[in-house]
Amino acid sequence: MAEPNAVAEAAEEVVPGVWRWGVRNERIGGAESTGHAVAVPDGVVLVDPVRLADDALAALGPVNAICLTAQCHQRSAWRYRRALGASVWAPEGTRPLEEEPDERYRPGDVLPGGLRAVHTPGPEEVHFSFLSERDPRVLFCSDLLTHYDGRELAFVPLEYHDDPALTRATVEGLLELDFAVLCFDHGSPLAHDPKGAIRALLARTAA
């Protein structure tokens, strides 16, 4: 099953209207997996959610939708759909999911929460990141990069990627997007010069 066992106790606000929380995920050797929530007028939209303590989740507001970046990030989506009645959005053309989503999206579609679906292949072909186009613009980066506390920005280990060269090209392409904050499915957000950190990573890992 894709859902980690751990439950986060609290969520922290990244920028106004965006929250994150993380758990140690036994499925990936105890590394941190991170979920996010984005405010909408009458509640929140969850992005690749891992479990959050009930009281902390309730404090964010009613959950209106759950948006998944990839097949590998189903996590607690189905639990929350059953418990909260929220619709699940997943990319068109994924490998089989544990359950059938309520909606499928394509590149460029705007999802609940005003999240634009950005195709970011490399880890696998059907793999997306989400761009929040309200200020400050936030890019929710799926399994391309990690940013664990105390460490430099890094690629998700490339041995887990279907096409590492395409992953690198995709990360280079992120520099063309308009965003000020970079959030990760594995690690802490970068709110200070995230594009500079990407350029430094690409230079550091150049062949």
N, C-alpha and C positions, 0 to 999 in steps of 0.2 A: 504493500500500500504506500502511496506517495506521501502520506501525512507524517511529519515528525511527531514524536511522542511528547516533547516538551511544550510547556505553556509559558508565555511571557507574562510577567506580572504587570507591566506598565508600558504605555506608549509615550514617546517623546515627540514634541513638535519640531519639525525640520524648518519650515517656513510657515507663515500663517496659512492654515487650511490644509497642511500636509503633515502626517504623522508617520512614525516608523516604530517597529519593535522587532526584536530578534530573539532567537532561541538557538541553543546548541543542538545541531541536527545529527543524530546518531547515524543517519543514512549516508552522511558524507564525512564520517570520521570525527564528528563533534564540532566541525566548523559551524560558523554562524549562518543561519538562514534568516532573511529579513522580510517582513511583510510591511505594507504601507496602506494608508487610508487617505483619501482625497475628499475634502468637503464639497458637498453640493448643497443647494438651497434648503433641502429638507432632510439632510442626513449625510451619509458618506458612501463612497465607493471604495471597495477593498481591491488592492492590487497584489496578486500572488500571496494571499494571506497564509501565514502560519498562525497557530492558536494564540489568542490573547485572553487574559483573564476576563471573565464575564463582566465584572464591574468596570474594568478599564475600557472594554469594547463598548459597553452601553454608554459610557461618558462621551464617546465620540459622536453619538447620534445614531438614528436608525440606519441600518445598512440597506442601501437601495440596489446595489449590483456588485458583482465580483468579476474582475477582469483578469484573465490569465494571459501571460506572455508566451507560454509554450506548454507542450504536453508534460514536460518534466516539472512544472511548477503548479500542479493541481493542489498539492499540499492540503489545506483545510477547507478548500472551496466547497466540497460536497457536504461536509459537516455543517457549514454555515448556510448553505442553501436549504438543507432540511430544517435547521433550527430557526432560521430567520426569514425564510421565504424569498430570499434575494435571488435574482436571475444571475446565471453564470454565462459569461462571454468568453469564447475561446477562438483561436485562429481557425480559419478554414483549411482543411487538408492536413490536420495533425495526425500523428500516429494515434491508435485507439486510446481513448480516455476511459477512466474508471466509470464514468457516467456520461450521458449525453448532455452537452450544454444547452442552455435555452436559446442562445444566439451564437452565430458565427460571424467573424469579421474578416476583412481583407486589408491589404496594405492601403494606407491613406484614410481609412474609415475613422470617424470620430466616435468614440465610445462614451458611455456614461462617465460623468465627471469632466467632460471636455478633453478626454485623452485621445490624442491622435496616434493611430497604430503605425509604427515605423518598422518596416521589415529589416531585421538585423541578422541575416543568416551567417552560418559558420559553425556554431555549436550544433545545429541541425538546420535543415532548409526552412522548415516552418517554425520560425523563431522571431519574436518581436520585442521591441522596446516601446514605451509609451511616452509621448511628449505632452506635457501640460502646457497649453499655450496661453495661460493667464500669467500675469506677472506676480512674482518672479518665475520665469519659465523653468520647469523642472523636467529633467529627463530621467525616467525610470528605466534603468539599464538592467537587462536580464542577464543571462549567463555568458556575457562577454568579459566582464571585468569584476575584480574584487577590490575592496578597500577596507581591510581589517584594521582595527585600532592599533596604532603604533607602527604600521607598515606602510610602504609605498603602494601606490596604485599598481595593480598587477592583472595580467590575464587570468581568467579562470584556467586552471591547468589544461594546456592544449591537447594533452592526450585524451581528454574527454570530449573533444570536438570532432565532429564529422569531417570538417574541412578547415584545419588551422590557418591556412593561407587566406581563405575567405574571411575567417574571423578577423584577422589583422586588417584586411581591406575594409571590412565593415567598421572597425574601430576608427580607422582613418576617416571614414565617411561621417562619423559622428561629429567631426569638427565643422562640418558644413551646416549642422543644425543650430538653431538659435535657442540656447538654454544658458541659465546662470547657475543652476544647481544640478548636481549629478547624484542620483540615488541608486542604490545597488540592491540586488536580491541576496547578496552576500557581503555584508559589511556596512560601514558607516558612511553617511553622505559627505560629499565634497561641495562646499558652498563658496570656497575661495579659489578662483581661477581653475575650475575643473578642466578647461581645455588645455591650459598649461600643463596640468598633470598628465593628460593624455599624450600631449606632444613629448613630454619627458619620457614616458613609458615607451613610446614608439622609437625614440632615439636610443634609449637604453637597451632595447631588445632588437635593434636593427642587425641584420645579418652582416 
